[in-house]
Amino acid sequence: MKARYTRASELNEFAYCRRAWYLRHVRGYTSANQTELAEGENAHRQHGRRLHLALWAWRLGLLLMLAGLLLWWW
């Protein structure tokens, strides 16, 4: 028998609304607002990319500031 892993999002869905979890995972029903869900996923993906880029820009700024301080001190 193949092991079935439970994702954290599935546990969250069950905790939030057991009936919605049952309808989706046991009965196989899908949400009627698939377009909105896809748009939300895209928005979250884009937001994650922007955060990742901002983090790298912050790190680069820190590195450049440190290099400038070292050059000034030298």
Beta strands, then each sheet from edge to edge (+ up, - down):
end
